[in-house]
């Protein structure tokens, strides 16, 4: 059970629905945690895209490994 209210794909409206539509398919709960504030969700997605896909001295696989390691240390499966 979640302590944070999550808005499901089927219940999304307006700006949130537009964001969910851009994501396509199933939306991960880690993203739904920001569903009450679509602006926050957009910022989250923008930061993720910058960290993972923009030019960097780290390869994509190195960035993925860092993210996986940090998630593991934090006890988070995301």
N, C-alpha and C positions, 0 to 999 in steps of 0.2 A: 504494500500500500504506500502510495506517495504522500509525502508531507506537503508537497507543492502541488497546487492545482494545475493540471495539464489539460490543454485543449486538444482533443483528438482531431485527426484530419477531417472526419465527417461533421464535426461541429464548428470548424473554423469559418470565419466570415471576414469580409473586407480585406484589409492589408495582410492579416495573418493567412487568409486563404490564398492570396497571391503568392506569398512566400512559400507556403506548402506546395502550391502548384509548381513553382520553379524547381523545387527539390525533387518532385516526381516520386511516385510510389509511396512507400512507407516512410514516415518521419520518425527518427530515433527519439527516444524519451529524453536524451540529453538536450536535444533541441527544443522539445516540447516544454522543458523546464522554463524556457523564456517565452512561452506562448501567450502569457498574459500581457506582455510588453513587446509587441512586434518590433519596435525600434531596437530593443536589446537583442532580439534574435537576429536582426539584420547585422548589427555590430559584431555579434558572435561569429556569424558566417563570414563576414568580411575579414575578420582577424584570422580565422581558420584558413581561408583561401590565401591570404597574404603569407602566412607562416609556411604553408605546405606547398604552394605552387609558384610563388614569385621567385625571381632570381636570388640565389643564395650561394655562399661558399659550400654549404652542405648539400649533399645529394638528396633526392627525394627519399631514397631508402634510409639514409641516415636520419632524416627528420622523422620518418615513421618509427624508426627504432627508438629515438628519443621519446616520442609520444607514448609508445608502448611501455617503455621502462618507467616513465613518470606515472602512467596509469597503474602499473603493477605496484609500484612503491606506495601509491595512494590507496591501494585496494579497490580500484575502480576498473570495471571491465570495459569501459569505453576507450 
